[in-house]
């Protein structure tokens, strides 16, 4: 008999293992972490533009080693970071201690959050949605925890490489948004799932990434209906 398709839980377990294995070296890449003052200031400028005046209640999904969480906390926001990888979160917690900021971090599933309704002003995720087996369900869940009139902001890209990432060979076909999407397509996806006033902006400044990005990078933002 042929192998059956993996379940969503199987896929999530695979993703969790992959990112646990990446935790030790994740911040070594300039595309992932902050490596100098100029890069830090560039990201603070982007986040300041899209998050509004502090303090906002912000949920950082797929927060990894806490790069975005720490920047948001530095801007004065009240930040909760969630990630499927406990090893990533251990690094985030250590970096928060060193930076003397205090986001809260916990291990969780971005598609099934342990948060009450209408808890946050903003949900943000960086390079997260492509890793999810049911992104449409994720959008519904994120809308649930955001107050009416609050926003969902996704920092995403579109790479479309000829071969799947190492470690994703067996599951990439089971991820609906694998390879990312062009910004207009992701904006349409968010609109289809009833976010309002969806807009996007390129993030192609080499300072943000440490070198010239070799594929589309952008932020897409939509408002949760009142």
C-alpha positions as CSV (number, residue, x, y, z in Angstrom):
1,X,0.0,0.0,0.0
2,X,1.2,3.5,-0.7
3,X,2.1,5.7,2.2
4,X,-0.8,7.8,3.4
5,X,-0.6,11.6,3.3
6,X,0.7,13.1,6.6
7,X,-1.8,14.6,8.9
8,X,-1.6,18.3,10.0
9,X,-0.2,17.1,13.4
10,X,2.5,15.0,11.6
11,X,3.5,18.1,9.6
12,X,3.6,20.3,12.6
13,X,5.8,17.7,14.4
14,X,8.2,17.7,11.5
15,X,8.3,21.5,11.4
16,X,8.9,21.6,15.1
17,X,11.9,19.2,14.8
18,X,13.3,21.2,11.9
19,X,13.3,24.5,13.8
20,X,14.6,22.9,17.0
21,X,17.5,21.7,15.0
22,X,18.1,25.2,13.5
23,X,18.0,27.0,16.8
24,X,21.7,27.0,17.6
25,X,22.7,28.6,14.3
26,X,19.6,30.5,13.3
27,X,20.9,33.9,14.4
28,X,24.2,33.5,12.5
29,X,22.4,34.5,9.3
30,X,22.1,38.2,8.7
31,X,18.7,37.6,7.1
32,X,17.4,36.3,10.4
33,X,19.0,38.3,13.2
34,X,20.2,41.8,13.9
35,X,24.0,42.1,13.3
36,X,24.7,45.9,13.5
37,X,23.2,49.2,14.6
38,X,22.2,50.2,11.1
39,X,20.2,47.0,10.6
40,X,18.6,47.4,14.0
41,X,17.5,50.9,13.3
42,X,16.1,50.0,9.9
43,X,13.9,47.3,11.4
44,X,12.8,49.6,14.2
45,X,11.7,52.1,11.5
46,X,9.6,49.5,9.7
47,X,8.0,48.2,12.9
48,X,7.4,51.8,14.2
49,X,5.5,52.6,11.0
50,X,3.2,49.6,11.2
51,X,2.5,49.1,14.9
52,X,1.3,52.5,16.0
53,X,1.9,54.4,19.2
54,X,3.0,52.3,22.2
55,X,2.0,50.5,24.2
56,X,0.1,48.2,21.9
57,X,-0.7,44.6,23.0
58,X,1.2,42.6,20.3
59,X,1.3,38.8,19.7
60,X,4.5,37.8,17.7
61,X,3.7,34.4,16.1
62,X,6.5,32.1,15.0
63,X,8.8,34.5,17.0
64,X,11.8,32.1,16.8
65,X,14.8,33.5,18.7
66,X,12.8,36.7,19.5
67,X,14.3,39.1,16.9
68,X,11.0,40.9,16.2
69,X,9.7,40.5,19.7
70,X,12.7,42.2,21.2
71,X,12.5,45.1,18.8
72,X,8.8,45.6,19.5
73,X,9.5,45.6,23.2
74,X,12.2,48.2,22.7
75,X,9.6,50.4,21.0
76,X,7.5,50.2,24.2
77,X,5.0,47.6,23.3
78,X,3.7,44.8,25.5
79,X,4.8,41.7,23.5
80,X,3.9,38.0,23.7
81,X,6.0,35.7,21.5
82,X,4.8,32.2,20.5
83,X,6.8,29.5,18.7
84,X,6.5,25.8,18.1
85,X,10.2,25.4,18.9
86,X,11.2,25.3,22.5
87,X,14.9,25.5,21.5
88,X,14.2,28.7,19.6
89,X,12.3,30.1,22.6
90,X,15.2,29.3,25.0
91,X,17.4,31.6,22.9
92,X,14.7,34.3,22.8
93,X,14.5,34.2,26.5
94,X,18.2,34.5,27.0
95,X,18.4,37.4,24.5
96,X,15.6,39.2,26.3
97,X,17.5,38.9,29.6
98,X,20.6,40.3,28.1
99,X,18.7,43.2,26.4
100,X,16.8,43.9,29.7
101,X,13.4,43.8,28.0
102,X,10.5,41.6,29.0
103,X,8.4,40.0,26.3
104,X,6.6,36.9,27.5
105,X,7.4,33.7,25.5
106,X,5.6,30.4,25.4
107,X,5.6,27.3,23.2
108,X,2.4,27.1,21.2
109,X,0.7,26.3,17.9
110,X,0.1,29.4,15.7
111,X,-3.0,27.7,14.3
112,X,-4.5,26.9,17.8
113,X,-3.6,29.6,20.2
114,X,-3.9,29.6,24.0
115,X,-5.2,33.1,24.1
116,X,-8.7,34.6,24.8
117,X,-10.7,36.5,22.2
118,X,-10.0,40.1,21.4
119,X,-6.8,40.1,23.5
120,X,-4.4,41.9,21.1
121,X,-4.1,45.1,19.1
122,X,-1.8,43.4,16.6
123,X,-0.7,40.0,15.5
124,X,2.6,39.9,13.6
125,X,4.5,37.1,12.0
126,X,7.7,37.0,10.1
127,X,8.2,34.3,7.5
128,X,5.6,32.1,9.3
129,X,2.6,31.5,7.2
130,X,4.4,29.4,4.6
131,X,5.2,26.8,7.3
132,X,1.6,26.2,8.2
133,X,-0.5,23.2,7.0
134,X,-3.8,25.1,7.3
135,X,-3.1,28.8,6.7
136,X,-6.8,29.6,6.2
137,X,-7.5,28.3,9.7
138,X,-4.6,30.3,11.0
139,X,-6.0,33.5,9.7
140,X,-9.4,32.8,11.4
141,X,-7.6,32.1,14.7
142,X,-5.5,35.3,14.5
143,X,-8.7,37.3,13.8
144,X,-10.2,35.7,16.9
145,X,-7.5,37.0,19.2
146,X,-7.3,40.5,17.7
147,X,-9.7,43.2,18.8
148,X,-12.1,44.5,16.2
149,X,-10.2,47.3,14.4
150,X,-6.9,45.7,15.2
151,X,-4.5,44.4,12.6
152,X,-2.6,41.4,11.3
153,X,0.8,42.1,9.9
154,X,2.8,39.5,7.9
155,X,6.4,40.0,6.9
156,X,6.7,37.5,4.1
157,X,8.5,36.8,0.8
158,X,8.3,34.9,-2.5
159,X,11.3,32.7,-3.2
160,X,10.1,29.9,-5.5
161,X,13.4,28.1,-5.6
162,X,13.7,25.1,-7.9
163,X,14.3,22.6,-5.0
164,X,12.7,22.5,-1.6
165,X,14.6,23.6,1.5
166,X,16.7,20.9,3.0
167,X,14.5,19.4,5.7
168,X,11.3,20.2,3.9
169,X,11.6,17.7,1.1
170,X,8.9,15.4,2.4
171,X,6.3,18.0,3.5
172,X,6.6,20.9,1.2
173,X,3.7,19.7,-1.0
174,X,1.5,19.6,2.0
175,X,2.1,23.3,2.9
176,X,-0.4,25.4,0.8
177,X,1.8,28.6,0.9
178,X,5.2,26.9,0.6
179,X,7.6,29.0,-1.4
180,X,5.8,32.1,-0.2
181,X,3.6,34.3,-2.5
182,X,4.0,37.5,-4.4
183,X,2.7,40.4,-2.3
184,X,-0.5,40.9,-4.4
185,X,-1.4,37.2,-4.0
186,X,-0.9,37.2,-0.2
187,X,-2.9,40.4,0.0
188,X,-5.7,38.8,-2.0
189,X,-5.5,35.7,0.3
190,X,-5.9,38.0,3.4
191,X,-8.8,39.8,1.7
192,X,-10.5,36.5,0.8
193,X,-10.4,35.6,4.5
194,X,-12.1,38.9,5.5
195,X,-9.4,41.2,6.5
196,X,-10.1,44.7,5.5
197,X,-8.0,47.6,4.0
198,X,-5.2,45.1,3.1
199,X,-2.1,46.9,1.9
200,X,1.6,45.9,1.4
201,X,4.9,47.5,1.1
202,X,8.2,46.2,-0.2
203,X,11.0,45.5,2.2
204,X,13.9,45.3,-0.3
205,X,16.4,47.6,1.5
206,X,19.6,45.6,1.8
207,X,20.2,47.1,5.2
208,X,17.2,45.1,6.6
209,X,18.7,41.8,5.5
210,X,22.4,42.4,5.7
211,X,22.8,42.1,2.0
212,X,20.8,42.4,-1.2
213,X,17.7,40.2,-0.9
214,X,17.5,37.7,-3.8
215,X,13.7,37.4,-3.8
216,X,10.7,39.5,-3.0
217,X,10.4,40.6,0.7
218,X,7.5,42.7,1.9
219,X,5.1,43.4,4.7
220,X,1.3,42.9,4.2
221,X,-1.1,44.3,6.7
222,X,-4.9,43.9,7.1
223,X,-7.5,45.2,9.6
224,X,-9.9,42.9,11.5
225,X,-13.4,44.0,10.9
226,X,-15.3,45.9,13.6
